[in-house]
Amino acid sequence: MNRRAGSMVRVKFLLILATVISLFILEVKPVAAANVWQLYQQAEEDRAAGKHEPAIEGYKASIRLFAESGEVTNVALMYNKMAESQIALAKYDDAVKSWESEAAYWAKGGKTQESIAANRKADWVRSRIELFVTQEAGETPNTIYHGAPYEPKTGAYIGAYAEADKKVHDSTDGNPHYISAFPELTGKKHAMYLLYTSWGKPFFSQYSGHIERAKAAGVGLQVALQPINGLDEVQDGDYLRSLARSAKDVGIPIFLRFANEMNGSWIEWYETNPQDYIDKFRIVAKVFREEAPNVAMVWAPAYFPIDNIEDYYPGDEYVDWVGVSMYQAHNGTLDPLKKGVDRSSFIEKFDNIYKLYGKKKPVFISEGGISYSDPVHHTDKTDWAVYQIEQFYANLPMLYPGVKGVFWFDTTRTADGRLNSYSLSDNEKVLAAFKAAVANPFYLSTIGGESKVSYKPLGTTVAPKPVELSAFIRTVEPILSKVVYSIGGKTIATATKAPWSFKYDFAPHNNKTVGLKVTAYAANGKPVSEKTVSIAVKQPTASAAPSASDVLVNGSKVSFDAYKIAGSNYFKLRDLAMALDGTEGAFQVGWDNAKKAISLAVGEAYTPVGGELAAGNLAAKNKTALQTGSKLYVDGLEVPLIAYNIDGNNYFKLRDIAKLIDFGVTWDPQRSLVGIDTSIAYSEN
């Protein structure tokens, strides 16, 4: 955000106002069918009289005739009017389809903003129910990793702009200071903080005190470098070179965000010719690449307008991370139901930027927040904001598993009569919701940390065992009170808070297909949306190919009966124990009858039982491996691992066992050679 509180909203309002006005002006052109105007007029009269069913039929007939003559504008306008009648009949799914058709025709006619507005109306009344499974230890996390500077393999850093919150920061003497006071306020250490500076200022010397505190606390900084006098001042010269050299020596992770929100006309450095911006970004990136390779370059547009974001992208070689400015303030004026309710979904604003760049760059919310006051009327919207916060942080790792960071803009802004309240310290309910939300271990407090939590879409099958399920649910009602889950007409769980999680044992349904019904209830206690998902309950399987890779154990070749499953090597535990006996990686394998589990004792000599290291048949065909959730205890501590049963034997991933016992594993693709080295510690690389 850049001293423009609300300007972005005003721009959106003007675009929307222009669209609304256009909806009342039919484009009068000759139409082949002479009765089209009579059909339209009758439909209008029916709608005005509350006769929405015949009105809908009239609009449908008008649409057919307008479409036949190629009148795309009139077709779009008819779809909008039809949607309004469908809304009056609470036929929300039909209205969604009508507004989507309206958007398509606006786009066909080259009217981008009208198309965006129609799609927004569809989104505001659309029902969406998606189910997710909490992944178990041993499963490959559902995420995206790019190897960018400071990128966590799993999880997302939490960060904040807190310098302007006087309850956590005193700029006169630094007591309190946000780097220590903000974690105390929110109950969790934050990995990074956002600070702003203007082009020409010596940020790293000016903020040396902040940097020293950050270094002591083990946190990084996102530095927003803003050319407030326009892009002409941005040159490869003494200032930029000096700034970059200073960044190299600070000793903490630095994310340099240059000229953010460049796609918005409210910003001082906005250029109608995107190439002008791109050239300047590349200059800054080039200098920092040369002078301060420890700095991660951040490119961060605003989430809106959505139609010009790609125009300003500088190119993959100049960008390390992609950020986005993303705010939410209650706006009931755009309610398609005309009841003054904001039915939008904050979390789904992230969808566009994630789809555009999530596969090639780490993507994060570089600044954002949800206001708990109506910006125009200054009325309290705490309950609405709390619900949005809960949903956002709970569902973000499910919908967007590759997200790598979230920064909260912790301050309140008043400008031009608009009030946007994001300050956590000024609202106890919002603060409590935020504290509970970021307590999720998916959100990381340390640069270089990794999350132990991940989720994957439910799919069509589940294993016959206890499974934790969660849901992302949005409906025409902006706040839900509960979600009820049932199978065969019997309620199996009720959840009262996003992400609507529950744990259920599917074992009684083994080898059966069940219908899991999800029913969402509005704040008034009435059901508002439902969905039934067909699930086949069966043990997961995978294709296992006899491993043709040679294995060296401390330099000596050893033959194993091993299989390759999903690109990883799987071995029998007793084979590994036999091969490593007498080395630093020795371990004993036993069976704990009381716990009904395999037990490993690290460092103990292995006792053979016979049949170890029997050679496998490399000529054998691929086999079907049955996934098992084997319970394993290592030195008395339970470690859940994914194993596969092949012909009655359990096979474990080599790297999982190496990590537990702590020995090195290497791979030589040129010689197709697996190396086991018990003299070195385990490493993921």
Secondary structure, 3 states (H helix, E strand, C coil): CCCCCCHHHHHHHHHHHHHHHHCCCCCCCCCCCCCHHHHHHHHHHHHHCCCHHHHHHHHHHHHHHHHHCCCHHHHHHHHHHHHHHHHHCCCHHHHHHHHHHHHHHHHHCCCHHHHHHHHHHHHHHCCEEEEEEECCCCCCCCCCCCCCCCCCCCCEEEEEECCCCCCCCCCCCCCCCHHHHHHHHHCCCCCEEEEEEECCCCHHHHCHHHHHHHHHHCCEEEEEEECCCCHHHCCCCHHHHHHHHHHHCCCCCEEEEECCCCCCCCCCCCCCCHHHHHHHHHHHHHHHHHHCCCEEEEECCECCCCCCHHHHCCCHHHCCEEEEEEEECCCHHHCCCCCCCCCCCCHHHHHHHHHHHCCCCCEEEEEEEECCECCCCCCECHHHHHHHHHHHHHHHHHHCCCEEEEEEECCEEEECCEEEECCHHHCHHHHHHHHHHHCCCCEECCCCCCCCCCEEECCCEECCCEEEEEEEEECCCCCEEEEEEEECCEEEEEECCCCCCEEEECHHHCCEEEEEEEEEEECCCCEEEEEEEEEEECCCEEEEEECCCEEEECCEEECCCCEEECCEEEEEHHHHHHHHCCCCCCEEEEEECCCCEEEEEECCCCCCCCCCCCCCCCCCCCEEEEEECCEEEECCEEEECCEEEECCEEEEEHHHHHHHHCCEEEEECCCCEEEEECCCCCCCC
